[in-house]
Amino acid sequence: MIPAMAKIPFSFLFLLCIIIKCNGVNVDVISKDIKIKNVDRHLDITSQLVKITSKITLENAGQTPAKSFLYAVESATKNDLAYVGVKDNNNKDLRLVETTVKGNDGVKFLRVELKEPVSAASSIVLNVEVVYTKSLLPYPTAITQQEDQYVKYNGNLYFYSPYTVTSQKTSVAVNTKSVESFTKVKPFSQIDSIISYGPYSNIAPLTEKELTIHYKNNSPFLTVTRVERLIEVSHWGNIAIEETIEVEHTGAKLKGPFSRYDYQQDHHSGPASVRSYKTLLPASAADVYYRDTNGNISTSNMKIKKDSVELDLRPRYPLFGGWRSHYTLGYNVPSYEYLYHSGNEYLLKMRVVDHIFDDMQVDELVTKIILPEGSSNIKLNIPYSISRLPDSLHYTYLDTKGRPVVSFTKRNVVENHIQDFQLRYTFPRLLMLQEPLLVVGFLYMLFLCVIIYVRLDFSIHKPEHPHKE
């Protein structure tokens, strides 16, 4: 009998491997040699985000060194996952690669690649930070102007892992004593605003146990539905940044009429509404403007600090559940802080997205970078996955061929994504003379035309001069 694999042509197998590699498909196997000795997990649900930090003790019970391990996300929450970060005991970030495991199609897996392999019969301590958006649901879904907002959190009581967990503990911070109900699985305890669970022993792989907490949460449930960030680079010493931001209050909707009089007279009126929020800009930001469709909004305040510029932004009206606002924020920064060059090679290093408000969540981010006319060999590097949009051209005064525009987008953005991108490009420095020469040439032609016009005589009939006797 000839094995079935031998009947398949080698060229076909080679082509199949190339296709799999090109499509970026990664397939892993859950190792039986890796065990999790202990997990100390902390859930922070005091804001509109769910932030989970876990201290994991990973053990290699096999005979060969372990170079990586798998991190799993439940199928019910994988769409709300915004950020995952893993650091080793030296506080160094570890590389994460999205992968799959046969037989677990509904589970999201990430392969965590270790800086140094874990030798046999050894262990390592890792810190995992995870952020979820839209995991806190208003309950009830509509409230009056005077009522507090209550929300429900539904999660997993256990640390979700493809490996056996020998021991684990979980603490949940709710930042309030007004807890209507919560899951009670012994051992558990509640002290003020902290609910503690565990320790629990010998949790099987991929075990799920519902954890539900219903509590008061009046923190701002403000969502940026879309932000378009425009960065215009000039080699004459300035970088202009403009952000067009659409925000929506995604908390419990306002039930009944809104009374402006009660809202202004009673400071406790509308406890779940958003009156204002703080935006942080770079310390070198100048010429800041803040306007909406009706014009400049003058109620905002700006405070200059050592490491940032703090803007206290107040919309034209308070935001209740279901209400929206739209505004534009712009400023300038000096290019020498972000733009580096060696000869004709340039490197732009700036933030992908900037701080909009504390505990922000952004549904859609679009960043556009306008480079000087004549830029070429453009290479973009971003520390996490994004969707690159087609390059385009932007035309402004004195442009001939247009300025290259590099665009990309990302969904489900949080503060952890405030990281720098690197954009490399080539720009001949002689092209900096293009605009001044165009201005000089235009003025020269203008003056030449004026001189010609003054000296030429375009009259049809010449006046007759009287004869002198």
C-alpha positions in Angstrom: 0.0 0.0 0.0 1.3 3.4 -0.9 0.5 6.1 1.7 -2.1 8.6 0.5 0.3 11.5 1.0 2.7 9.9 -1.5 0.1 10.1 -4.3 0.0 13.9 -4.0 2.5 15.7 -6.3 5.3 17.5 -4.5 4.6 20.6 -6.5 1.0 20.7 -5.2 2.2 20.4 -1.6 4.8 23.2 -2.2 2.1 25.4 -3.7 -0.2 24.7 -0.8 2.5 25.7 1.8 3.1 28.9 -0.1 -0.7 29.7 -0.1 -0.9 29.1 3.7 2.1 31.2 4.4 0.9 34.1 2.2 -2.5 34.0 3.9 -0.9 34.3 7.3 -2.5 31.2 8.6 -0.9 29.9 11.9 -1.8 26.6 13.4 -0.7 25.6 16.9 -1.2 22.6 19.2 -1.9 22.9 22.9 1.1 21.5 24.7 0.4 19.0 27.6 3.7 19.9 29.1 2.7 23.5 30.1 0.9 24.0 33.4 -0.3 27.1 35.2 0.7 26.9 38.8 -1.0 30.1 40.0 -3.1 33.0 38.7 -3.7 36.2 40.6 -6.4 38.1 38.6 -7.8 41.6 39.1 -10.8 43.0 37.3 -11.4 46.8 37.2 -14.9 47.7 36.2 -15.0 51.1 37.7 -15.2 52.9 34.3 -16.9 52.1 31.0 -14.0 49.7 30.2 -13.3 46.3 31.6 -9.6 46.1 32.5 -8.2 42.7 33.6 -4.6 42.2 34.9 -3.4 38.8 35.6 -0.2 37.6 37.3 0.5 34.1 35.9 3.1 31.6 37.1 3.8 29.3 34.1 5.5 26.0 34.6 7.2 23.7 32.0 6.6 20.1 33.1 8.1 18.6 30.0 11.5 17.5 29.0 12.3 20.2 26.4 12.5 24.0 26.7 9.2 25.9 26.0 9.6 28.8 23.7 6.0 30.0 23.7 2.6 29.4 25.1 -1.0 30.1 24.1 -3.4 32.7 25.5 -7.1 32.1 24.9 -10.1 34.4 24.7 -13.7 33.2 25.1 -15.9 33.1 22.0 -18.5 35.3 23.7 -16.1 38.1 24.4 -13.6 38.0 21.5 -15.5 40.7 19.5 -15.2 43.1 22.5 -11.5 42.5 23.0 -9.6 45.8 22.4 -6.1 45.1 23.7 -3.9 42.3 25.0 -0.4 42.9 26.3 2.0 40.4 28.0 5.2 41.3 29.9 7.8 39.1 31.4 9.3 39.4 34.8 11.8 42.0 33.4 8.8 44.2 32.3 9.6 43.6 28.6 6.8 43.3 26.1 6.4 39.9 24.5 5.4 39.4 20.9 1.9 38.1 20.2 0.9 36.2 17.1 -2.7 35.4 16.3 -3.1 31.7 15.7 -5.6 28.8 15.6 -6.0 25.5 17.3 -7.7 22.6 15.5 -11.0 21.7 17.1 -11.4 25.1 18.8 -12.8 27.2 16.0 -14.9 29.5 18.2 -12.0 30.5 20.5 -9.5 33.2 19.8 -5.9 32.1 20.4 -2.7 34.2 20.7 0.7 32.7 20.7 3.0 34.4 23.2 6.6 34.2 22.2 9.0 34.2 25.1 12.3 36.2 25.2 14.1 33.2 26.7 12.8 29.6 26.6 11.6 28.1 29.9 13.8 25.1 30.6 12.4 21.8 31.8 11.0 21.7 35.4 11.3 25.5 35.6 8.7 28.3 35.8 8.3 31.9 34.8 6.1 34.8 36.1 4.2 36.8 33.4 1.9 39.8 33.6 -1.1 39.9 31.2 -3.1 43.1 30.7 -6.5 42.8 28.8 -9.0 45.6 27.9 -12.5 45.0 26.8 -15.0 47.6 25.4 -18.8 47.4 25.4 -18.8 44.7 28.1 -20.8 46.8 30.6 -24.5 46.9 29.6 -26.8 49.6 31.2 -29.5 47.9 33.3 -32.1 49.4 33.2 -31.5 50.6 29.7 -33.3 54.0 30.2 -33.3 56.3 33.2 -34.7 59.7 34.1 -32.6 62.9 34.5 -32.4 62.4 38.3 -31.6 58.7 38.4 -28.3 56.9 38.8 -27.0 54.6 36.2 -26.7 50.9 36.9 -24.9 48.4 34.7 -24.3 44.7 34.4 -21.1 42.9 33.9 -21.1 39.4 32.5 -17.8 37.6 32.4 -15.9 34.4 33.3 -15.3 33.6 37.0 -12.2 31.6 36.1 -9.1 32.4 34.1 -9.8 31.1 30.7 -6.8 29.1 29.5 -6.0 26.1 27.3 -3.9 24.7 30.2 -4.8 23.3 33.6 -4.8 26.0 36.4 -3.6 24.6 39.7 -4.7 27.6 41.8 -6.3 31.0 41.1 -7.8 34.0 42.9 -9.9 36.9 41.5 -10.7 40.3 42.8 -13.2 42.7 41.3 -13.1 46.5 41.9 -16.5 48.2 41.4 -15.7 51.6 43.1 -19.1 51.7 44.8 -20.9 50.1 47.7 -24.2 50.1 45.7 -24.0 46.5 44.4 -27.4 45.2 43.6 -26.3 41.6 43.1 -23.3 39.5 42.2 -22.4 35.8 41.6 -21.7 33.9 44.8 -19.4 30.9 44.4 -17.7 29.9 47.6 -15.2 31.0 48.8 -16.0 34.7 48.2 -16.1 37.9 50.2 -17.1 41.6 49.8 -15.3 44.4 51.5 -16.5 47.9 50.6 -16.0 48.1 46.8 -13.9 45.0 46.3 -15.4 41.5 45.7 -13.0 38.7 46.1 -13.3 35.1 44.8 -11.1 32.0 45.5 -8.7 30.5 45.8 -10.1 27.8 43.4 -8.1 24.7 42.7 -7.5 22.5 39.6 -9.5 24.3 37.0 -9.7 22.3 33.8 -8.7 23.8 30.5 -11.1 26.2 28.7 -13.5 26.2 31.7 -16.3 28.8 31.7 -18.3 29.8 34.8 -20.6 32.9 34.5 -19.7 35.9 36.7 -22.4 38.5 36.9 -22.3 41.8 38.8 -25.1 44.4 38.8 -23.9 47.7 40.4 -24.1 51.5 40.2 -21.7 53.1 37.7 -22.0 56.8 37.0 -18.7 57.2 35.2 -18.8 58.8 31.7 -20.0 56.2 29.1 -18.6 58.3 26.3 -17.8 56.6 23.0 -15.9 58.1 20.1 -17.8 56.6 17.2 -15.3 58.0 14.7 -12.2 60.2 14.8 -10.3 61.3 11.7 -6.8 62.4 12.6 -5.0 64.5 9.9 -1.3 65.1 10.2 0.2 67.5 7.7 4.0 67.6 7.6 6.0 70.6 6.5 9.8 70.7 6.2 9.7 74.4 7.1 9.5 73.7 10.8 5.8 72.9 11.5 3.4 69.9 11.7 -0.3 70.7 11.7 -2.7 68.3 13.4 -6.4 68.3 13.1 -8.9 65.9 14.5 -12.6 65.6 13.6 -14.3 63.8 16.4 -17.8 62.3 16.7 -18.9 61.3 20.2 -21.9 59.6 21.6 -23.1 58.9 25.2 -23.6 55.1 25.1 -24.9 54.7 28.6 -28.5 54.4 29.8 -30.7 56.5 27.5 -32.6 59.5 28.9 -36.2 58.7 29.7 -38.6 61.5 29.7 -38.0 65.3 29.1 -34.8 67.2 29.9 -35.1 70.2 32.2 -32.3 72.7 31.7 -33.4 74.6 34.8 -33.2 71.6 37.1 -29.8 70.7 35.5 -28.3 74.1 36.3 -29.8 74.6 39.7 -29.1 71.1 41.1 -25.5 70.0 40.8 -26.5 66.4 41.5 -29.0 66.4 38.6 -28.0 64.2 35.7 -25.4 62.1 37.6 -24.8 59.9 34.5 -24.5 62.8 32.1 -21.3 64.2 30.7 -20.8 67.9 31.3 -17.1 68.1 30.2 -13.9 66.1 29.8 -10.2 66.6 29.7 -8.1 66.1 26.6 -4.3 66.0 26.8 -2.2 67.4 23.9 1.6 67.4 23.5 3.5 69.9 25.7 4.7 71.8 22.6 1.1 72.2 21.1 0.4 75.8 20.0 -2.4 77.7 18.2 -5.0 75.4 19.6 -8.6 75.7 18.3 -11.8 73.9 19.1 -15.0 74.4 17.1 -18.1 72.7 15.9 -20.5 73.4 13.1 -21.7 76.5 14.8 -18.2 78.0 15.2 -15.6 78.4 17.9 -16.6 77.0 21.3 -15.3 79.5 23.8 -16.3 77.7 27.0 -13.2 75.4 26.9 -10.2 76.1 29.1 -6.5 75.3 28.4 -3.9 74.7 31.1 -0.2 74.4 30.2 1.7 71.7 32.2 5.2 70.5 32.2 4.6 67.4 30.0 1.3 68.2 28.3 -1.3 70.8 27.5 -4.6 70.0 29.2 -7.9 71.1 27.6 -11.1 71.1 29.5 -13.6 70.7 26.7 -17.3 71.5 27.3 -19.8 70.6 24.6 -22.5 73.2 23.8 -24.9 71.0 25.7 -24.6 68.2 28.3 -24.6 64.6 26.9 -27.1 62.1 28.1 -27.6 58.6 27.0 -28.1 58.4 23.2 -27.1 62.1 22.7 -24.3 62.9 20.2 -21.8 65.7 19.5 -19.4 66.6 16.7 -16.4 68.9 16.9 -13.0 69.7 15.4 -9.8 70.1 17.4 -6.6 71.4 15.9 -3.1 72.5 16.9 0.5 72.9 15.6 3.7 71.3 16.9 7.3 72.0 15.9 8.6 69.5 13.4 12.1 69.1 15.1 10.5 67.1 17.9 9.0 64.4 15.6 10.9 64.6 12.3 14.5 63.3 11.9 16.6 63.2 8.8 19.9 62.1 7.4 20.6 63.6 4.0 17.5 62.9 1.9 16.1 60.2 4.2 13.5 61.2 6.7 11.8 59.6 9.7 8.5 60.8 11.2 7.7 59.4 14.6 4.4 60.4 16.1 1.4 58.9 17.9 -1.1 56.8 16.0 -3.9 58.4 18.2 -3.7 60.9 21.0 -5.5 61.1 24.4 -9.1 62.3 23.9 -10.4 61.6 27.4 -9.7 59.2 30.3 -10.8 55.6 29.7 -11.6 56.4 26.1 -13.0 53.9 23.6 -12.9 54.6 19.9 -15.1 52.6 17.5 -13.2 53.8 14.4 -9.9 55.6 13.9 -8.8 57.0 10.6 -5.3 58.5 10.5 -4.1 60.4 7.4 -0.5 61.7 7.0 0.2 64.3 4.4 3.8 64.4 3.3 5.6 67.1 1.3 5.3 67.0 -2.4 8.0 64.9 -4.0 8.2 62.3 -1.2 8.9 58.7 -2.3 10.0 55.3 -0.9 7.4 55.5 1.8 7.5 52.8 4.5 5.1 52.7 7.4 5.7 50.8 10.7 3.1 50.5 13.4 3.5 48.4 16.6 0.1 46.6 16.2 -2.2 45.5 13.4 -4.0 48.1 11.4 -5.8 48.2 8.0 -3.8 50.2 5.5 -5.9 52.3 3.1 -4.9 53.1 -0.5 -2.5 56.0 -0.8 -3.8 59.2 -2.3 -2.8 62.8 -3.3 -3.6 66.1 -1.6 -3.5 69.3 -3.4 -2.9 72.7 -1.8 -1.4 76.0 -2.9 1.7 75.9 -5.1 1.4 72.1 -5.6 2.0 70.7 -9.1 1.9 66.9 -8.7 0.2 66.7 -5.3 1.3 65.7 -1.9 1.3 61.9 -1.0 -1.2 60.9 1.7 -0.6 57.8 3.8 -3.8 56.5 5.4 -4.8 53.7 7.7 -7.7 52.7 10.0 -8.2 50.7 13.1 -11.3 49.7 15.1 -11.9 49.3 18.8 -9.1 51.6 20.0 -8.3 52.3 23.7 -5.6 54.3 25.6 -3.2 51.3 25.3 -3.0 52.1 21.6 -1.5 55.5 22.2 1.8 54.4 20.7 4.2 55.8 18.1 4.2 54.9 14.4 7.3 55.3 12.3 7.1 56.6 8.7 10.2 56.6 6.6 10.4 58.4 3.3 12.8 60.0 0.8 12.7 63.6 0.0 15.3 65.5 -2.1 16.2 68.6 -0.2 16.5 70.6 -3.4 12.7 70.3 -3.8 12.3 72.7 -0.8 13.2 75.4 -3.3 10.3 74.6 -5.5 7.7 76.7 -3.8 9.9 79.8 -3.4 11.0 79.5 -7.0 7.4 79.3 -8.1 6.6 82.4 -6.2 9.6 84.3 -7.6 8.7 83.0 -11.1 5.1 84.1 -10.7 6.1 87.6 -9.5 8.7 87.9 -12.3 6.1 87.0 -15.0 3.6 89.5 -13.4 6.1 92.3 -13.4 7.1 91.5 -16.9 3.5 91.6 -18.1 3.0 94.9 -16.4 6.1 96.4 -18.1 5.0 95.1 -21.5 1.5 96.4 -21.0 2.7 99.9 -20.0 5.1 100.2 -22.9 2.7 98.9 -25.6 0.2 101.2 -27.3 -3.0 99.4 -28.1 -5.0 102.5 -29.4 -6.5 102.3 -32.9 -6.4 106.1 -33.7 -3.4 108.2 -33.0 -4.0 111.8 -32.1 -3.0 114.5 -34.7 -0.5 117.1 -33.7 -1.0 120.6 -35.0 1.6 121.9 -37.5 3.9 124.6 -36.4 4.3 127.6 -38.6 
